[in-house]
Amino acid sequence: MHTVNIHEAKTHLSRLVEQAAQGESFIIAKAGKPMVKVTPIDPPTPAPKRRMGFMAGMIRVPDDFDTMFQDEIEKMFYGEETE
């Protein structure tokens, strides 16, 4: 692990961060005294994979799904029919 002074770290920050991201940690020192250690963060853990079809056969969509409660909905929008 190498040590860089603050001035060098400010001058070459992009390069140093890129190196740290690749796994090469470094220490930033002030007047030769180590101040901080820069290390890469752990990669985010991937979300669990979704299992497709795990509820197959457990749910049934009614045949009239797209017209269910049509009369009630029309009454809410248009009011009661008067003849």
mmCIF file of the N, C-alpha and C atoms, coordinates in Angstrom:
data_MODEL
# 
_entry.id   MODEL 
# 
loop_
_atom_site.group_PDB 
_atom_site.id 
_atom_site.type_symbol 
_atom_site.label_atom_id 
_atom_site.label_alt_id 
_atom_site.label_comp_id 
_atom_site.label_asym_id 
_atom_site.label_entity_id 
_atom_site.label_seq_id 
_atom_site.pdbx_PDB_ins_code 
_atom_site.Cartn_x 
_atom_site.Cartn_y 
_atom_site.Cartn_z 
_atom_site.occupancy 
_atom_site.B_iso_or_equiv 
_atom_site.pdbx_formal_charge 
_atom_site.auth_seq_id 
_atom_site.auth_comp_id 
_atom_site.auth_asym_id 
_atom_site.auth_atom_id 
_atom_site.pdbx_PDB_model_num 
ATOM 1   N N  . MET A 1 1  ? 0.869   -1.167  0.000   1.00 0.00 ? 1  MET A N  1 
ATOM 2   C CA . MET A 1 1  ? 0.000   0.000   0.000   1.00 0.00 ? 1  MET A CA 1 
ATOM 3   C C  . MET A 1 1  ? 0.913   1.226   0.000   1.00 0.00 ? 1  MET A C  1 
ATOM 4   N N  . HIS A 1 2  ? 0.638   2.152   -0.885  1.00 0.00 ? 2  HIS A N  1 
ATOM 5   C CA . HIS A 1 2  ? 1.491   3.327   -0.968  1.00 0.00 ? 2  HIS A CA 1 
ATOM 6   C C  . HIS A 1 2  ? 0.845   4.529   -0.285  1.00 0.00 ? 2  HIS A C  1 
ATOM 7   N N  . THR A 1 3  ? 1.695   5.515   0.027   1.00 0.00 ? 3  THR A N  1 
ATOM 8   C CA . THR A 1 3  ? 1.256   6.720   0.717   1.00 0.00 ? 3  THR A CA 1 
ATOM 9   C C  . THR A 1 3  ? 1.460   7.920   -0.195  1.00 0.00 ? 3  THR A C  1 
ATOM 10  N N  . VAL A 1 4  ? 0.462   8.809   -0.235  1.00 0.00 ? 4  VAL A N  1 
ATOM 11  C CA . VAL A 1 4  ? 0.568   10.044  -1.006  1.00 0.00 ? 4  VAL A CA 1 
ATOM 12  C C  . VAL A 1 4  ? 0.270   11.218  -0.080  1.00 0.00 ? 4  VAL A C  1 
ATOM 13  N N  . ASN A 1 5  ? 0.910   12.351  -0.358  1.00 0.00 ? 5  ASN A N  1 
ATOM 14  C CA . ASN A 1 5  ? 0.604   13.521  0.471   1.00 0.00 ? 5  ASN A CA 1 
ATOM 15  C C  . ASN A 1 5  ? -0.657  14.199  -0.057  1.00 0.00 ? 5  ASN A C  1 
ATOM 16  N N  . ILE A 1 6  ? -1.217  15.086  0.732   1.00 0.00 ? 6  ILE A N  1 
ATOM 17  C CA . ILE A 1 6  ? -2.484  15.730  0.381   1.00 0.00 ? 6  ILE A CA 1 
ATOM 18  C C  . ILE A 1 6  ? -2.389  16.463  -0.952  1.00 0.00 ? 6  ILE A C  1 
ATOM 19  N N  . HIS A 1 7  ? -1.310  17.186  -1.185  1.00 0.00 ? 7  HIS A N  1 
ATOM 20  C CA . HIS A 1 7  ? -1.173  17.933  -2.436  1.00 0.00 ? 7  HIS A CA 1 
ATOM 21  C C  . HIS A 1 7  ? -1.203  16.982  -3.634  1.00 0.00 ? 7  HIS A C  1 
ATOM 22  N N  . GLU A 1 8  ? -0.458  15.896  -3.550  1.00 0.00 ? 8  GLU A N  1 
ATOM 23  C CA . GLU A 1 8  ? -0.449  14.919  -4.648  1.00 0.00 ? 8  GLU A CA 1 
ATOM 24  C C  . GLU A 1 8  ? -1.833  14.284  -4.820  1.00 0.00 ? 8  GLU A C  1 
ATOM 25  N N  . ALA A 1 9  ? -2.529  14.017  -3.703  1.00 0.00 ? 9  ALA A N  1 
ATOM 26  C CA . ALA A 1 9  ? -3.862  13.425  -3.780  1.00 0.00 ? 9  ALA A CA 1 
ATOM 27  C C  . ALA A 1 9  ? -4.826  14.371  -4.477  1.00 0.00 ? 9  ALA A C  1 
ATOM 28  N N  . LYS A 1 10 ? -4.743  15.678  -4.169  1.00 0.00 ? 10 LYS A N  1 
ATOM 29  C CA . LYS A 1 10 ? -5.628  16.646  -4.835  1.00 0.00 ? 10 LYS A CA 1 
ATOM 30  C C  . LYS A 1 10 ? -5.292  16.745  -6.318  1.00 0.00 ? 10 LYS A C  1 
ATOM 31  N N  . THR A 1 11 ? -4.024  16.699  -6.646  1.00 0.00 ? 11 THR A N  1 
ATOM 32  C CA . THR A 1 11 ? -3.599  16.832  -8.036  1.00 0.00 ? 11 THR A CA 1 
ATOM 33  C C  . THR A 1 11 ? -4.008  15.627  -8.875  1.00 0.00 ? 11 THR A C  1 
ATOM 34  N N  . HIS A 1 12 ? -3.908  14.450  -8.294  1.00 0.00 ? 12 HIS A N  1 
ATOM 35  C CA . HIS A 1 12 ? -4.151  13.210  -9.047  1.00 0.00 ? 12 HIS A CA 1 
ATOM 36  C C  . HIS A 1 12 ? -5.340  12.425  -8.512  1.00 0.00 ? 12 HIS A C  1 
ATOM 37  N N  . LEU A 1 13 ? -6.349  13.122  -7.997  1.00 0.00 ? 13 LEU A N  1 
ATOM 38  C CA . LEU A 1 13 ? -7.474  12.456  -7.347  1.00 0.00 ? 13 LEU A CA 1 
ATOM 39  C C  . LEU A 1 13 ? -8.176  11.454  -8.265  1.00 0.00 ? 13 LEU A C  1 
ATOM 40  N N  . SER A 1 14 ? -8.457  11.834  -9.493  1.00 0.00 ? 14 SER A N  1 
ATOM 41  C CA . SER A 1 14 ? -9.171  10.930  -10.413 1.00 0.00 ? 14 SER A CA 1 
ATOM 42  C C  . SER A 1 14 ? -8.406  9.628   -10.610 1.00 0.00 ? 14 SER A C  1 
ATOM 43  N N  . ARG A 1 15 ? -7.122  9.734   -10.847 1.00 0.00 ? 15 ARG A N  1 
ATOM 44  C CA . ARG A 1 15 ? -6.301  8.538   -11.065 1.00 0.00 ? 15 ARG A CA 1 
ATOM 45  C C  . ARG A 1 15 ? -6.256  7.680   -9.799  1.00 0.00 ? 15 ARG A C  1 
ATOM 46  N N  . LEU A 1 16 ? -6.078  8.309   -8.643  1.00 0.00 ? 16 LEU A N  1 
ATOM 47  C CA . LEU A 1 16 ? -6.003  7.570   -7.387  1.00 0.00 ? 16 LEU A CA 1 
ATOM 48  C C  . LEU A 1 16 ? -7.320  6.871   -7.066  1.00 0.00 ? 16 LEU A C  1 
ATOM 49  N N  . VAL A 1 17 ? -8.434  7.553   -7.304  1.00 0.00 ? 17 VAL A N  1 
ATOM 50  C CA . VAL A 1 17 ? -9.741  6.937   -7.054  1.00 0.00 ? 17 VAL A CA 1 
ATOM 51  C C  . VAL A 1 17 ? -9.945  5.746   -7.974  1.00 0.00 ? 17 VAL A C  1 
ATOM 52  N N  . GLU A 1 18 ? -9.553  5.881   -9.222  1.00 0.00 ? 18 GLU A N  1 
ATOM 53  C CA . GLU A 1 18 ? -9.686  4.773   -10.164 1.00 0.00 ? 18 GLU A CA 1 
ATOM 54  C C  . GLU A 1 18 ? -8.853  3.578   -9.713  1.00 0.00 ? 18 GLU A C  1 
ATOM 55  N N  . GLN A 1 19 ? -7.634  3.834   -9.248  1.00 0.00 ? 19 GLN A N  1 
ATOM 56  C CA . GLN A 1 19 ? -6.783  2.750   -8.756  1.00 0.00 ? 19 GLN A CA 1 
ATOM 57  C C  . GLN A 1 19 ? -7.409  2.091   -7.521  1.00 0.00 ? 19 GLN A C  1 
ATOM 58  N N  . ALA A 1 20 ? -7.956  2.907   -6.629  1.00 0.00 ? 20 ALA A N  1 
ATOM 59  C CA . ALA A 1 20 ? -8.598  2.353   -5.434  1.00 0.00 ? 20 ALA A CA 1 
ATOM 60  C C  . ALA A 1 20 ? -9.801  1.507   -5.820  1.00 0.00 ? 20 ALA A C  1 
ATOM 61  N N  . ALA A 1 21 ? -10.565 1.950   -6.806  1.00 0.00 ? 21 ALA A N  1 
ATOM 62  C CA . ALA A 1 21 ? -11.729 1.190   -7.257  1.00 0.00 ? 21 ALA A CA 1 
ATOM 63  C C  . ALA A 1 21 ? -11.307 -0.162  -7.821  1.00 0.00 ? 21 ALA A C  1 
ATOM 64  N N  . GLN A 1 22 ? -10.095 -0.242  -8.349  1.00 0.00 ? 22 GLN A N  1 
ATOM 65  C CA . GLN A 1 22 ? -9.580  -1.501  -8.889  1.00 0.00 ? 22 GLN A CA 1 
ATOM 66  C C  . GLN A 1 22 ? -8.973  -2.381  -7.794  1.00 0.00 ? 22 GLN A C  1 
ATOM 67  N N  . GLY A 1 23 ? -9.011  -1.915  -6.536  1.00 0.00 ? 23 GLY A N  1 
ATOM 68  C CA . GLY A 1 23 ? -8.540  -2.733  -5.425  1.00 0.00 ? 23 GLY A CA 1 
ATOM 69  C C  . GLY A 1 23 ? -7.214  -2.296  -4.833  1.00 0.00 ? 23 GLY A C  1 
ATOM 70  N N  . GLU A 1 24 ? -6.626  -1.233  -5.332  1.00 0.00 ? 24 GLU A N  1 
ATOM 71  C CA . GLU A 1 24 ? -5.317  -0.764  -4.848  1.00 0.00 ? 24 GLU A CA 1 
ATOM 72  C C  . GLU A 1 24 ? -5.528  0.358   -3.825  1.00 0.00 ? 24 GLU A C  1 
ATOM 73  N N  . SER A 1 25 ? -5.607  -0.001  -2.562  1.00 0.00 ? 25 SER A N  1 
ATOM 74  C CA . SER A 1 25 ? -5.816  0.980   -1.499  1.00 0.00 ? 25 SER A CA 1 
ATOM 75  C C  . SER A 1 25 ? -4.583  1.870   -1.347  1.00 0.00 ? 25 SER A C  1 
ATOM 76  N N  . PHE A 1 26 ? -4.794  3.059   -0.788  1.00 0.00 ? 26 PHE A N  1 
ATOM 77  C CA . PHE A 1 26 ? -3.669  3.953   -0.518  1.00 0.00 ? 26 PHE A CA 1 
ATOM 78  C C  . PHE A 1 26 ? -3.966  4.800   0.709   1.00 0.00 ? 26 PHE A C  1 
ATOM 79  N N  . ILE A 1 27 ? -2.909  5.438   1.228   1.00 0.00 ? 27 ILE A N  1 
ATOM 80  C CA . ILE A 1 27 ? -3.024  6.268   2.416   1.00 0.00 ? 27 ILE A CA 1 
ATOM 81  C C  . ILE A 1 27 ? -2.708  7.701   2.028   1.00 0.00 ? 27 ILE A C  1 
ATOM 82  N N  . ILE A 1 28 ? -3.500  8.645   2.539   1.00 0.00 ? 28 ILE A N  1 
ATOM 83  C CA . ILE A 1 28 ? -3.224  10.065  2.338   1.00 0.00 ? 28 ILE A CA 1 
ATOM 84  C C  . ILE A 1 28 ? -2.596  10.581  3.631   1.00 0.00 ? 28 ILE A C  1 
ATOM 85  N N  . ALA A 1 29 ? -1.448  11.252  3.468   1.00 0.00 ? 29 ALA A N  1 
ATOM 86  C CA . ALA A 1 29 ? -0.711  11.753  4.627   1.00 0.00 ? 29 ALA A CA 1 
ATOM 87  C C  . ALA A 1 29 ? -0.617  13.274  4.582   1.00 0.00 ? 29 ALA A C  1 
ATOM 88  N N  . LYS A 1 30 ? -0.491  13.859  5.764   1.00 0.00 ? 30 LYS A N  1 
ATOM 89  C CA . LYS A 1 30 ? -0.296  15.305  5.880   1.00 0.00 ? 30 LYS A CA 1 
ATOM 90  C C  . LYS A 1 30 ? 1.006   15.504  6.647   1.00 0.00 ? 30 LYS A C  1 
ATOM 91  N N  . ALA A 1 31 ? 1.957   16.166  6.002   1.00 0.00 ? 31 ALA A N  1 
ATOM 92  C CA . ALA A 1 31 ? 3.297   16.383  6.572   1.00 0.00 ? 31 ALA A CA 1 
ATOM 93  C C  . ALA A 1 31 ? 3.928   15.053  6.979   1.00 0.00 ? 31 ALA A C  1 
ATOM 94  N N  . GLY A 1 32 ? 3.714   14.018  6.163   1.00 0.00 ? 32 GLY A N  1 
ATOM 95  C CA . GLY A 1 32 ? 4.294   12.709  6.423   1.00 0.00 ? 32 GLY A CA 1 
ATOM 96  C C  . GLY A 1 32 ? 3.536   11.868  7.436   1.00 0.00 ? 32 GLY A C  1 
ATOM 97  N N  . LYS A 1 33 ? 2.501   12.424  8.045   1.00 0.00 ? 33 LYS A N  1 
ATOM 98  C CA . LYS A 1 33 ? 1.724   11.692  9.047   1.00 0.00 ? 33 LYS A CA 1 
ATOM 99  C C  . LYS A 1 33 ? 0.476   11.116  8.382   1.00 0.00 ? 33 LYS A C  1 
ATOM 100 N N  . PRO A 1 34 ? 0.307   9.789   8.411   1.00 0.00 ? 34 PRO A N  1 
ATOM 101 C CA . PRO A 1 34 ? -0.878  9.181   7.791   1.00 0.00 ? 34 PRO A CA 1 
ATOM 102 C C  . PRO A 1 34 ? -2.159  9.731   8.415   1.00 0.00 ? 34 PRO A C  1 
ATOM 103 N N  . MET A 1 35 ? -3.111  10.126  7.536   1.00 0.00 ? 35 MET A N  1 
ATOM 104 C CA . MET A 1 35 ? -4.375  10.703  8.005   1.00 0.00 ? 35 MET A CA 1 
ATOM 105 C C  . MET A 1 35 ? -5.578  9.793   7.698   1.00 0.00 ? 35 MET A C  1 
ATOM 106 N N  . VAL A 1 36 ? -5.658  9.341   6.450   1.00 0.00 ? 36 VAL A N  1 
ATOM 107 C CA . VAL A 1 36 ? -6.792  8.503   6.049   1.00 0.00 ? 36 VAL A CA 1 
ATOM 108 C C  . VAL A 1 36 ? -6.326  7.383   5.134   1.00 0.00 ? 36 VAL A C  1 
ATOM 109 N N  . LYS A 1 37 ? -7.124  6.329   5.123   1.00 0.00 ? 37 LYS A N  1 
ATOM 110 C CA . LYS A 1 37 ? -6.874  5.207   4.224   1.00 0.00 ? 37 LYS A CA 1 
ATOM 111 C C  . LYS A 1 37 ? -8.029  5.148   3.234   1.00 0.00 ? 37 LYS A C  1 
ATOM 112 N N  . VAL A 1 38 ? -7.715  5.108   1.955   1.00 0.00 ? 38 VAL A N  1 
ATOM 113 C CA . VAL A 1 38 ? -8.738  5.043   0.909   1.00 0.00 ? 38 VAL A CA 1 
ATOM 114 C C  . VAL A 1 38 ? -8.763  3.612   0.380   1.00 0.00 ? 38 VAL A C  1 
ATOM 115 N N  . THR A 1 39 ? -9.945  2.976   0.500   1.00 0.00 ? 39 THR A N  1 
ATOM 116 C CA . THR A 1 39 ? -10.120 1.600   0.038   1.00 0.00 ? 39 THR A CA 1 
ATOM 117 C C  . THR A 1 39 ? -11.386 1.518   -0.793  1.00 0.00 ? 39 THR A C  1 
ATOM 118 N N  . PRO A 1 40 ? -11.461 0.538   -1.681  1.00 0.00 ? 40 PRO A N  1 
ATOM 119 C CA . PRO A 1 40 ? -12.687 0.400   -2.481  1.00 0.00 ? 40 PRO A CA 1 
ATOM 120 C C  . PRO A 1 40 ? -13.834 -0.081  -1.605  1.00 0.00 ? 40 PRO A C  1 
ATOM 121 N N  . ILE A 1 41 ? -15.044 0.335   -1.951  1.00 0.00 ? 41 ILE A N  1 
ATOM 122 C CA . ILE A 1 41 ? -16.217 -0.146  -1.225  1.00 0.00 ? 41 ILE A CA 1 
ATOM 123 C C  . ILE A 1 41 ? -16.595 -1.513  -1.769  1.00 0.00 ? 41 ILE A C  1 
ATOM 124 N N  . ASP A 1 42 ? -17.309 -2.268  -0.962  1.00 0.00 ? 42 ASP A N  1 
ATOM 125 C CA . ASP A 1 42 ? -17.766 -3.576  -1.412  1.00 0.00 ? 42 ASP A CA 1 
ATOM 126 C C  . ASP A 1 42 ? -18.798 -3.383  -2.510  1.00 0.00 ? 42 ASP A C  1 
ATOM 127 N N  . PRO A 1 43 ? -18.773 -4.237  -3.522  1.00 0.00 ? 43 PRO A N  1 
ATOM 128 C CA . PRO A 1 43 ? -19.794 -4.110  -4.568  1.00 0.00 ? 43 PRO A CA 1 
ATOM 129 C C  . PRO A 1 43 ? -21.170 -4.383  -3.971  1.00 0.00 ? 43 PRO A C  1 
ATOM 130 N N  . PRO A 1 44 ? -22.204 -3.734  -4.493  1.00 0.00 ? 44 PRO A N  1 
ATOM 131 C CA . PRO A 1 44 ? -23.544 -3.971  -3.949  1.00 0.00 ? 44 PRO A CA 1 
ATOM 132 C C  . PRO A 1 44 ? -23.946 -5.422  -4.153  1.00 0.00 ? 44 PRO A C  1 
ATOM 133 N N  . THR A 1 45 ? -24.653 -5.958  -3.183  1.00 0.00 ? 45 THR A N  1 
ATOM 134 C CA . THR A 1 45 ? -25.108 -7.334  -3.315  1.00 0.00 ? 45 THR A CA 1 
ATOM 135 C C  . THR A 1 45 ? -26.265 -7.371  -4.305  1.00 0.00 ? 45 THR A C  1 
ATOM 136 N N  . PRO A 1 46 ? -26.229 -8.315  -5.210  1.00 0.00 ? 46 PRO A N  1 
ATOM 137 C CA . PRO A 1 46 ? -27.310 -8.379  -6.201  1.00 0.00 ? 46 PRO A CA 1 
ATOM 138 C C  . PRO A 1 46 ? -28.631 -8.763  -5.542  1.00 0.00 ? 46 PRO A C  1 
ATOM 139 N N  . ALA A 1 47 ? -29.695 -8.251  -6.110  1.00 0.00 ? 47 ALA A N  1 
ATOM 140 C CA . ALA A 1 47 ? -31.030 -8.584  -5.617  1.00 0.00 ? 47 ALA A CA 1 
ATOM 141 C C  . ALA A 1 47 ? -31.292 -10.063 -5.880  1.00 0.00 ? 47 ALA A C  1 
ATOM 142 N N  . PRO A 1 48 ? -32.044 -10.710 -5.010  1.00 0.00 ? 48 PRO A N  1 
ATOM 143 C CA . PRO A 1 48 ? -32.337 -12.128 -5.254  1.00 0.00 ? 48 PRO A CA 1 
ATOM 144 C C  . PRO A 1 48 ? -33.097 -12.298 -6.567  1.00 0.00 ? 48 PRO A C  1 
ATOM 145 N N  . LYS A 1 49 ? -32.784 -13.362 -7.247  1.00 0.00 ? 49 LYS A N  1 
ATOM 146 C CA . LYS A 1 49 ? -33.437 -13.625 -8.527  1.00 0.00 ? 49 LYS A CA 1 
ATOM 147 C C  . LYS A 1 49 ? -34.900 -13.975 -8.294  1.00 0.00 ? 49 LYS A C  1 
ATOM 148 N N  . ARG A 1 50 ? -35.740 -13.473 -9.175  1.00 0.00 ? 50 ARG A N  1 
ATOM 149 C CA . ARG A 1 50 ? -37.163 -13.781 -9.088  1.00 0.00 ? 50 ARG A CA 1 
ATOM 150 C C  . ARG A 1 50 ? -37.428 -15.132 -9.718  1.00 0.00 ? 50 ARG A C  1 
ATOM 151 N N  . ARG A 1 51 ? -38.265 -15.880 -9.056  1.00 0.00 ? 51 ARG A N  1 
ATOM 152 C CA . ARG A 1 51 ? -38.637 -17.185 -9.583  1.00 0.00 ? 51 ARG A CA 1 
ATOM 153 C C  . ARG A 1 51 ? -39.919 -17.024 -10.381 1.00 0.00 ? 51 ARG A C  1 
ATOM 154 N N  . MET A 1 52 ? -39.843 -17.173 -11.653 1.00 0.00 ? 52 MET A N  1 
ATOM 155 C CA . MET A 1 52 ? -41.016 -17.041 -12.508 1.00 0.00 ? 52 MET A CA 1 
ATOM 156 C C  . MET A 1 52 ? -41.877 -18.300 -12.407 1.00 0.00 ? 52 MET A C  1 
ATOM 157 N N  . GLY A 1 53 ? -43.153 -18.099 -12.278 1.00 0.00 ? 53 GLY A N  1 
ATOM 158 C CA . GLY A 1 53 ? -44.089 -19.208 -12.297 1.00 0.00 ? 53 GLY A CA 1 
ATOM 159 C C  . GLY A 1 53 ? -44.232 -19.953 -10.986 1.00 0.00 ? 53 GLY A C  1 
ATOM 160 N N  . PHE A 1 54 ? -43.707 -19.413 -9.886  1.00 0.00 ? 54 PHE A N  1 
ATOM 161 C CA . PHE A 1 54 ? -43.796 -20.159 -8.633  1.00 0.00 ? 54 PHE A CA 1 
ATOM 162 C C  . PHE A 1 54 ? -45.216 -20.238 -8.081  1.00 0.00 ? 54 PHE A C  1 
ATOM 163 N N  . MET A 1 55 ? -46.129 -19.401 -8.591  1.00 0.00 ? 55 MET A N  1 
ATOM 164 C CA . MET A 1 55 ? -47.522 -19.471 -8.143  1.00 0.00 ? 55 MET A CA 1 
ATOM 165 C C  . MET A 1 55 ? -48.435 -19.989 -9.261  1.00 0.00 ? 55 MET A C  1 
ATOM 166 N N  . ALA A 1 56 ? -47.857 -20.647 -10.225 1.00 0.00 ? 56 ALA A N  1 
ATOM 167 C CA . ALA A 1 56 ? -48.643 -21.159 -11.344 1.00 0.00 ? 56 ALA A CA 1 
ATOM 168 C C  . ALA A 1 56 ? -49.741 -22.079 -10.839 1.00 0.00 ? 56 ALA A C  1 
ATOM 169 N N  . GLY A 1 57 ? -50.949 -21.849 -11.325 1.00 0.00 ? 57 GLY A N  1 
ATOM 170 C CA . GLY A 1 57 ? -52.083 -22.672 -10.954 1.00 0.00 ? 57 GLY A CA 1 
ATOM 171 C C  . GLY A 1 57 ? -52.756 -22.263 -9.657  1.00 0.00 ? 57 GLY A C  1 
ATOM 172 N N  . MET A 1 58 ? -52.190 -21.309 -8.932  1.00 0.00 ? 58 MET A N  1 
ATOM 173 C CA . MET A 1 58 ? -52.757 -20.895 -7.654  1.00 0.00 ? 58 MET A CA 1 
ATOM 174 C C  . MET A 1 58 ? -53.680 -19.684 -7.798  1.00 0.00 ? 58 MET A C  1 
ATOM 175 N N  . ILE A 1 59 ? -53.568 -18.984 -8.911  1.00 0.00 ? 59 ILE A N  1 
ATOM 176 C CA . ILE A 1 59 ? -54.374 -17.784 -9.131  1.00 0.00 ? 59 ILE A CA 1 
ATOM 177 C C  . ILE A 1 59 ? -55.171 -17.978 -10.410 1.00 0.00 ? 59 ILE A C  1 
ATOM 178 N N  . ARG A 1 60 ? -56.435 -17.585 -10.355 1.00 0.00 ? 60 ARG A N  1 
ATOM 179 C CA . ARG A 1 60 ? -57.280 -17.714 -11.537 1.00 0.00 ? 60 ARG A CA 1 
ATOM 180 C C  . ARG A 1 60 ? -57.886 -16.348 -11.839 1.00 0.00 ? 60 ARG A C  1 
ATOM 181 N N  . VAL A 1 61 ? -57.730 -15.904 -13.083 1.00 0.00 ? 61 VAL A N  1 
ATOM 182 C CA . VAL A 1 61 ? -58.317 -14.641 -13.522 1.00 0.00 ? 61 VAL A CA 1 
ATOM 183 C C  . VAL A 1 61 ? -59.661 -14.962 -14.152 1.00 0.00 ? 61 VAL A C  1 
ATOM 184 N N  . PRO A 1 62 ? -60.735 -14.347 -13.672 1.00 0.00 ? 62 PRO A N  1 
ATOM 185 C CA . PRO A 1 62 ? -62.063 -14.635 -14.228 1.00 0.00 ? 62 PRO A CA 1 
ATOM 186 C C  . PRO A 1 62 ? -62.143 -14.262 -15.709 1.00 0.00 ? 62 PRO A C  1 
ATOM 187 N N  . ASP A 1 63 ? -62.971 -14.979 -16.439 1.00 0.00 ? 63 ASP A N  1 
ATOM 188 C CA . ASP A 1 63 ? -63.137 -14.710 -17.868 1.00 0.00 ? 63 ASP A CA 1 
ATOM 189 C C  . ASP A 1 63 ? -63.685 -13.314 -18.122 1.00 0.00 ? 63 ASP A C  1 
ATOM 190 N N  . ASP A 1 64 ? -64.502 -12.806 -17.206 1.00 0.00 ? 64 ASP A N  1 
ATOM 191 C CA . ASP A 1 64 ? -65.098 -11.483 -17.410 1.00 0.00 ? 64 ASP A CA 1 
ATOM 192 C C  . ASP A 1 64 ? -64.297 -10.382 -16.687 1.00 0.00 ? 64 ASP A C  1 
ATOM 193 N N  . PHE A 1 65 ? -63.020 -10.596 -16.495 1.00 0.00 ? 65 PHE A N  1 
ATOM 194 C CA . PHE A 1 65 ? -62.190 -9.657  -15.743 1.00 0.00 ? 65 PHE A CA 1 
ATOM 195 C C  . PHE A 1 65 ? -62.268 -8.230  -16.284 1.00 0.00 ? 65 PHE A C  1 
ATOM 196 N N  . ASP A 1 66 ? -62.229 -8.081  -17.605 1.00 0.00 ? 66 ASP A N  1 
ATOM 197 C CA . ASP A 1 66 ? -62.229 -6.737  -18.193 1.00 0.00 ? 66 ASP A CA 1 
ATOM 198 C C  . ASP A 1 66 ? -63.604 -6.067  -18.173 1.00 0.00 ? 66 ASP A C  1 
ATOM 199 N N  . THR A 1 67 ? -64.640 -6.804  -17.833 1.00 0.00 ? 67 THR A N  1 
ATOM 200 C CA . THR A 1 67 ? -65.973 -6.197  -17.747 1.00 0.00 ? 67 THR A CA 1 
ATOM 201 C C  . THR A 1 67 ? -66.599 -6.349  -16.365 1.00 0.00 ? 67 THR A C  1 
ATOM 202 N N  . MET A 1 68 ? -65.834 -6.809  -15.394 1.00 0.00 ? 68 MET A N  1 
ATOM 203 C CA . MET A 1 68 ? -66.357 -6.987  -14.034 1.00 0.00 ? 68 MET A CA 1 
ATOM 204 C C  . MET A 1 68 ? -66.845 -5.651  -13.488 1.00 0.00 ? 68 MET A C  1 
ATOM 205 N N  . PHE A 1 69 ? -67.992 -5.670  -12.857 1.00 0.00 ? 69 PHE A N  1 
ATOM 206 C CA . PHE A 1 69 ? -68.574 -4.500  -12.205 1.00 0.00 ? 69 PHE A CA 1 
ATOM 207 C C  . PHE A 1 69 ? -68.803 -3.331  -13.173 1.00 0.00 ? 69 PHE A C  1 
ATOM 208 N N  . GLN A 1 70 ? -68.938 -3.630  -14.442 1.00 0.00 ? 70 GLN A N  1 
ATOM 209 C CA . GLN A 1 70 ? -69.122 -2.579  -15.443 1.00 0.00 ? 70 GLN A CA 1 
ATOM 210 C C  . GLN A 1 70 ? -70.360 -1.740  -15.149 1.00 0.00 ? 70 GLN A C  1 
ATOM 211 N N  . ASP A 1 71 ? -71.445 -2.376  -14.773 1.00 0.00 ? 71 ASP A N  1 
ATOM 212 C CA . ASP A 1 71 ? -72.686 -1.637  -14.488 1.00 0.00 ? 71 ASP A CA 1 
ATOM 213 C C  . ASP A 1 71 ? -72.488 -0.681  -13.314 1.00 0.00 ? 71 ASP A C  1 
ATOM 214 N N  . GLU A 1 72 ? -71.863 -1.170  -12.252 1.00 0.00 ? 72 GLU A N  1 
ATOM 215 C CA . GLU A 1 72 ? -71.646 -0.330  -11.078 1.00 0.00 ? 72 GLU A CA 1 
ATOM 216 C C  . GLU A 1 72 ? -70.730 0.848   -11.403 1.00 0.00 ? 72 GLU A C  1 
ATOM 217 N N  . ILE A 1 73 ? -69.699 0.601   -12.194 1.00 0.00 ? 73 ILE A N  1 
ATOM 218 C CA . ILE A 1 73 ? -68.757 1.668   -12.556 1.00 0.00 ? 73 ILE A CA 1 
ATOM 219 C C  . ILE A 1 73 ? -69.450 2.721   -13.420 1.00 0.00 ? 73 ILE A C  1 
ATOM 220 N N  . GLU A 1 74 ? -70.264 2.267   -14.378 1.00 0.00 ? 74 GLU A N  1 
ATOM 221 C CA . GLU A 1 74 ? -70.988 3.216   -15.213 1.00 0.00 ? 74 GLU A CA 1 
ATOM 222 C C  . GLU A 1 74 ? -71.954 4.053   -14.388 1.00 0.00 ? 74 GLU A C  1 
ATOM 223 N N  . LYS A 1 75 ? -72.595 3.463   -13.377 1.00 0.00 ? 75 LYS A N  1 
ATOM 224 C CA . LYS A 1 75 ? -73.486 4.221   -12.505 1.00 0.00 ? 75 LYS A CA 1 
ATOM 225 C C  . LYS A 1 75 ? -72.722 5.271   -11.729 1.00 0.00 ? 75 LYS A C  1 
ATOM 226 N N  . MET A 1 76 ? -71.490 4.939   -11.309 1.00 0.00 ? 76 MET A N  1 
ATOM 227 C CA . MET A 1 76 ? -70.686 5.915   -10.575 1.00 0.00 ? 76 MET A CA 1 
ATOM 228 C C  . MET A 1 76 ? -70.322 7.105   -11.464 1.00 0.00 ? 76 MET A C  1 
ATOM 229 N N  . PHE A 1 77 ? -70.043 6.846   -12.739 1.00 0.00 ? 77 PHE A N  1 
ATOM 230 C CA . PHE A 1 77 ? -69.635 7.929   -13.652 1.00 0.00 ? 77 PHE A CA 1 
ATOM 231 C C  . PHE A 1 77 ? -70.831 8.692   -14.224 1.00 0.00 ? 77 PHE A C  1 
ATOM 232 N N  . TYR A 1 78 ? -71.842 7.947   -14.609 1.00 0.00 ? 78 TYR A N  1 
ATOM 233 C CA . TYR A 1 78 ? -72.963 8.572   -15.323 1.00 0.00 ? 78 TYR A CA 1 
ATOM 234 C C  . TYR A 1 78 ? -74.228 8.731   -14.496 1.00 0.00 ? 78 TYR A C  1 
ATOM 235 N N  . GLY A 1 79 ? -74.242 8.179   -13.314 1.00 0.00 ? 79 GLY A N  1 
ATOM 236 C CA . GLY A 1 79 ? -75.439 8.263   -12.476 1.00 0.00 ? 79 GLY A CA 1 
ATOM 237 C C  . GLY A 1 79 ? -76.443 7.192   -12.847 1.00 0.00 ? 79 GLY A C  1 
ATOM 238 N N  . GLU A 1 80 ? -77.520 7.175   -12.086 1.00 0.00 ? 80 GLU A N  1 
ATOM 239 C CA . GLU A 1 80 ? -78.586 6.184   -12.333 1.00 0.00 ? 80 GLU A CA 1 
ATOM 240 C C  . GLU A 1 80 ? -79.311 6.533   -13.626 1.00 0.00 ? 80 GLU A C  1 
ATOM 241 N N  . GLU A 1 81 ? -79.704 5.511   -14.353 1.00 0.00 ? 81 GLU A N  1 
ATOM 242 C CA . GLU A 1 81 ? -80.491 5.731   -15.575 1.00 0.00 ? 81 GLU A CA 1 
ATOM 243 C C  . GLU A 1 81 ? -81.934 6.001   -15.163 1.00 0.00 ? 81 GLU A C  1 
ATOM 244 N N  . THR A 1 82 ? -82.485 7.036   -15.732 1.00 0.00 ? 82 THR A N  1 
ATOM 245 C CA . THR A 1 82 ? -83.908 7.338   -15.487 1.00 0.00 ? 82 THR A CA 1 
ATOM 246 C C  . THR A 1 82 ? -84.660 7.198   -16.792 1.00 0.00 ? 82 THR A C  1 
ATOM 247 N N  . GLU A 1 83 ? -85.740 6.474   -16.765 1.00 0.00 ? 83 GLU A N  1 
ATOM 248 C CA . GLU A 1 83 ? -86.513 6.264   -17.979 1.00 0.00 ? 83 GLU A CA 1 
ATOM 249 C C  . GLU A 1 83 ? -87.910 6.747   -17.812 1.00 0.00 ? 83 GLU A C  1 
# 
